Amino acid sequence: MKIIEPSVEIINPLDGDKICIDIERAGRTCYKSEKEFTPETGRKFCRMLIQRGHKSVIEHSLISVKFIVDRGISHELVRHRIASFSQESTRYCCYSKDKFDNQITVINPFFFKGCGNWAAFCNCVECMKYNYWYIHCRNCESVYTLLVDQGAKAEEARSVLPNSLKTEIVMTANVRQWRKVLQLRTAIAAHPQMRQVAVPLLKIFKKEMPALFEDIKIDYETNNGYLIPWATVKVNGEELQLQTIASSEKKVKSLLFQCNINI
């Protein structure tokens, strides 16, 4: 069984200025102000649209993002409309085959982190939580393999796979929908594993497309009681790691964030 961390990849070239220009070209049709268009006015025009609530115009854009998350988080993503989804299929992907190294891959649940005392077997509550999760996933993998060995199809054997199973899902949506998704999925009330991928993605969108996302605030104060290790985001072929730094206080009152490049 392989255990990996979640990640996010923006799979089409992300050019914030071009997106704003495309939106402006479409939007000036409404006001019949095409003569006022210049390549430098895109951001100003987009800010005006958002301030006026004229958000239908920002639908003239599409961004595709690949999430590598567990099946539970993918179930939350596909609830959003309007968007297009393409997801790794457990009907046609047989994880007991060589193509998948004869094993399942699961997403590490960061909230079952243990106490850090790995030098010897530890029976503390935090370590036991992780051990229970690990044993369950390994048992699911074993039963899955046994079912396939007995002639079960992948679409039949998948019924025993855990919710922690890694899945890859590509989501394509327009800017208006991405705003809605990220407003909801970066909120404190969101699932912590959803915030793990949504917050870094919003940080990139705010950097690359400030006119379209700068008004969306990110609440870093509590993280639902978790210190979240933010997922890696890949954009325009470059990986960006958003790291979490916490104070030494037992109860974290605030969190600071930095990236290995300025974002």
C-alpha positions in Angstrom: 0.0 0.0 0.0 1.3 3.4 -1.0 0.6 6.5 1.1 0.9 9.9 -0.5 0.0 13.6 0.2 -2.7 15.4 -1.8 -1.8 17.8 -4.5 -3.3 20.2 -7.1 -2.2 21.0 -10.6 -3.6 23.8 -12.9 -3.3 21.9 -16.1 -3.9 24.6 -18.7 -1.5 27.6 -19.0 -2.6 30.2 -16.5 -2.3 33.7 -17.8 -4.3 36.1 -15.6 -3.9 39.1 -17.8 -5.1 37.1 -20.9 -8.1 35.9 -18.9 -9.0 39.5 -17.9 -8.6 40.6 -21.6 -10.9 37.9 -22.8 -13.5 38.8 -20.2 -13.3 42.5 -21.1 -13.7 41.8 -24.8 -16.9 40.0 -24.1 -18.1 42.3 -21.4 -17.8 45.6 -23.4 -20.5 44.2 -25.7 -23.0 44.9 -22.9 -22.0 48.5 -22.6 -21.1 49.0 -26.3 -17.8 50.5 -25.2 -15.5 48.4 -27.5 -13.6 51.5 -28.5 -12.4 51.9 -24.9 -10.8 48.5 -24.9 -7.0 48.4 -24.5 -4.8 45.4 -23.4 -4.1 47.3 -20.2 -7.6 47.8 -19.0 -8.6 44.2 -18.4 -8.0 44.1 -14.6 -9.8 47.4 -14.1 -12.7 46.2 -16.1 -12.9 42.9 -14.2 -12.8 44.7 -10.8 -15.7 46.9 -12.0 -17.7 43.9 -13.0 -17.3 42.2 -9.6 -18.1 45.4 -7.7 -21.3 45.9 -9.7 -22.3 42.3 -9.3 -22.2 41.8 -13.1 -20.7 38.3 -12.7 -22.2 36.6 -15.7 -19.5 38.3 -17.8 -16.7 36.5 -15.9 -18.1 33.2 -17.1 -16.2 33.9 -20.4 -13.2 31.9 -19.1 -12.3 28.3 -18.4 -9.7 26.9 -16.0 -8.9 23.2 -15.6 -7.5 21.9 -12.3 -6.4 18.3 -11.5 -6.9 17.4 -7.8 -5.2 14.3 -6.3 -7.2 13.7 -3.2 -9.1 10.9 -1.5 -12.5 9.7 -2.7 -14.3 11.6 0.1 -13.0 14.9 -1.1 -13.8 14.1 -4.7 -17.4 13.4 -3.7 -17.6 17.0 -2.4 -16.1 18.5 -5.5 -18.5 16.9 -7.9 -21.4 18.5 -6.0 -20.6 21.8 -7.7 -22.4 23.1 -10.7 -21.7 24.2 -13.4 -18.5 22.3 -14.1 -17.1 19.4 -16.0 -15.4 16.5 -14.3 -13.2 13.6 -15.4 -12.2 11.2 -12.7 -10.0 8.1 -12.2 -12.4 5.2 -12.6 -12.4 2.3 -10.1 -14.5 0.3 -12.6 -11.7 0.2 -15.2 -8.6 0.7 -13.0 -7.6 -2.6 -11.4 -5.2 -1.8 -8.6 -3.9 -5.4 -8.2 -2.3 -5.2 -11.7 1.3 -4.3 -12.6 0.2 -0.9 -13.9 -0.5 0.1 -10.3 2.4 -1.7 -8.8 -0.1 -4.3 -7.5 -1.2 -2.1 -4.7 -3.7 0.6 -3.8 -2.6 4.2 -3.1 -4.2 6.2 -0.3 -4.1 9.8 0.8 -2.4 10.5 4.1 -5.0 11.8 6.7 -2.9 14.5 8.3 -5.2 14.7 11.3 -4.1 11.1 12.3 -0.5 12.2 12.6 0.5 10.3 15.8 2.6 11.7 18.6 5.9 11.5 16.6 7.4 8.8 18.9 8.2 6.4 16.1 11.3 4.9 17.7 9.2 2.4 19.5 5.6 1.2 19.3 3.4 3.8 21.0 0.0 3.1 22.5 -1.0 6.8 22.9 -4.4 7.8 21.6 -3.1 9.8 18.7 -0.8 6.9 17.5 -3.6 4.4 17.9 -5.9 6.5 15.7 -3.3 6.3 12.9 -2.7 2.6 13.5 -6.5 1.8 13.2 -6.7 3.8 10.0 -3.5 2.1 8.5 -4.7 -1.4 9.5 -8.1 -0.9 8.0 -6.7 0.4 4.7 -4.2 -2.5 4.5 -7.1 -5.0 5.2 -9.1 -3.4 2.4 -6.2 -3.8 0.0 -5.8 -7.4 1.0 -9.5 -8.2 0.5 -9.6 -6.3 -2.8 -6.6 -8.3 -4.1 -8.2 -11.6 -2.9 -11.5 -10.8 -4.7 -9.6 -10.0 -8.0 -7.6 -13.2 -7.6 -10.9 -15.1 -7.3 -12.1 -13.7 -10.6 -14.0 -10.6 -9.5 -13.9 -7.6 -11.9 -12.5 -4.3 -10.7 -16.0 -2.8 -10.7 -17.0 -5.5 -8.3 -14.0 -5.6 -6.1 -14.1 -1.8 -5.6 -16.9 -2.2 -3.1 -14.3 -2.9 -0.4 -12.0 0.0 -1.2 -11.6 2.6 1.6 -12.7 6.2 1.4 -9.0 7.2 1.7 -8.3 5.7 -1.7 -6.4 8.2 -3.9 -8.3 9.5 -6.9 -7.3 12.0 -9.6 -10.1 14.3 -10.8 -9.9 17.1 -13.3 -12.4 19.9 -12.8 -13.0 22.5 -15.5 -15.1 25.6 -14.6 -15.4 29.2 -15.5 -14.1 31.9 -13.2 -17.5 32.7 -11.7 -17.9 29.1 -10.6 -14.3 28.9 -9.3 -15.0 31.9 -7.1 -18.1 30.1 -5.7 -16.2 26.9 -5.1 -13.3 28.5 -3.4 -15.4 30.8 -1.2 -17.2 27.7 0.1 -14.3 25.3 0.3 -11.8 27.6 2.0 -14.2 28.6 4.7 -13.5 27.4 8.3 -16.6 25.2 8.1 -15.1 23.2 5.1 -13.7 19.8 5.6 -10.0 20.1 6.7 -8.8 17.9 3.8 -10.7 20.1 1.4 -9.1 23.2 2.8 -5.8 21.4 2.4 -6.1 21.7 -1.4 -8.5 24.7 -1.7 -6.5 27.3 0.3 -3.3 26.9 -1.8 -5.3 26.9 -5.0 -7.0 30.2 -4.0 -3.6 31.7 -3.0 -2.4 31.0 -6.6 -5.6 32.4 -8.1 -5.3 35.5 -6.0 -1.7 36.0 -7.2 -2.3 35.2 -10.9 -5.7 36.8 -11.2 -6.0 39.5 -8.5 -8.7 41.4 -10.2 -10.9 38.4 -10.1 -10.1 36.8 -6.7 -8.5 39.4 -4.4 -11.8 40.1 -2.7 -12.2 36.5 -1.4 -10.8 36.5 2.2 -9.1 33.4 3.7 -9.7 32.8 7.3 -6.5 31.3 8.8 -7.4 31.6 12.4 -8.4 28.2 13.6 -8.4 25.7 10.7 -11.1 23.7 12.6 -8.5 23.1 15.3 -6.0 21.5 12.9 -2.6 22.7 11.8 -3.0 21.9 8.1 0.0 21.0 6.0 -1.1 22.7 2.8 -0.9 20.7 -0.4 1.6 21.4 -3.2 0.2 23.3 -6.2 1.7 22.9 -9.7 1.1 25.9 -12.0 2.6 26.5 -15.4 4.9 23.5 -14.8 6.3 24.8 -11.5 5.6 23.3 -8.1 4.8 25.7 -5.3 4.8 24.5 -1.7 2.7 26.5 0.7 4.0 25.7 4.2 2.4 26.3 7.5 4.3 27.9 10.4 2.7 28.0 13.8 3.6 29.7 17.0 4.9 27.6 19.9 1.8 28.3 22.0 -0.2 25.2 22.8 -3.3 26.8 21.4 -2.5 28.3 18.1 -4.1 31.7 17.9 -2.9 32.6 14.4 -1.0 31.1 11.5 1.5 32.5 9.2 2.1 31.2 5.7 5.0 31.3 3.4 5.9 29.8 0.0 9.3 28.8 -1.4 8.8 31.6 -4.0 7.0 34.9 -3.5 3.2 34.5 -4.2 
